[in-house]
């Protein structure tokens, strides 16, 4: 049963610390998405990649957030420095490259910045 | 620009009754439309999609959705609700003119009462 995996599942950190979240997409998927979910803003698209290249990261605060795909089996989302307003659940999703295909979501990383 | 609206924050229905969760969209060109469900502390799960063809689409767990082009709607339906259907439901839309960006609605919380 192929699944998107995310680590860590929970992260509590103090303001100013660096946070790195990792995602392993489903083998064979070459489109990867990062979302952030909060009660106030709902589900927001932060960035997405195709074949490891960033296609759109306009939803991401550039001054502190960065997203990369070092290889086809790993996507990372980094926040440096973290702030309390970054507290949210961060989801990674993957899919096949054709646009009408659905996305497969990971279980999320719940981030709390104190 | 693409957009999707879920006009109801919450829908309450009694077990055994039919349910409808509403969704309207705006997109350039022909739309690709999706419904996802999110259970507590989980990632989103794909339910069904409309790409082309028959306006009535059947999906997982007995759900179906009706595409109405003239009303730009894609309402989710189920003939007989179960308590286990209680969850957060997201409608999503993607245009077919390049890119892979999918826009998600704000979500509708469904409560099914026994």
Interface residues (C-beta under 8 A of the other chain):
Chain A: X4 X31 X33 X42 X43 X45 X48 X50 X55 X56 X91 X93 X95 X97 X99 X100 X102 X103 X104 X105 X106 X107 X108
Chain B: X32 X34 X36 X41 X42 X43 X44 X45 X46 X49 X51 X90 X94 X96 X99 X100 X101 X102 X103 X104 X105 X106 X107
